[in-house]
Amino acid sequence: MVPKLIEVQKKVAASTGVAFWNLFDAMGGSGSMEKWAKDKLTTADMTHLSAEGYKKVARMFYDAVMDYYSKN
């Protein structure tokens, strides 16, 4: 279901002229929550991130924005 949701998000972002960052791909795609859980980056429900997981996502997002900015 996640890939379908992402495709809709991409289309909406493109049609409205807003930026889109694919967290699913950034995290590693299919099966990534299991890996993140093993690394203690999620909570026990494997739906939410742990504090360390959120810090990692924040760093990834920051790095992606800065990378884009430096290239444009």
Buried (B, 14 or more C-beta within 10 A) or exposed (E): EEEEEBEEBEEEEEEEEEEEEEEBEBBEEEEBBEEBBEEEBBEEEEEEBBEEBEEBBEEBEEEBEEEEEEEE
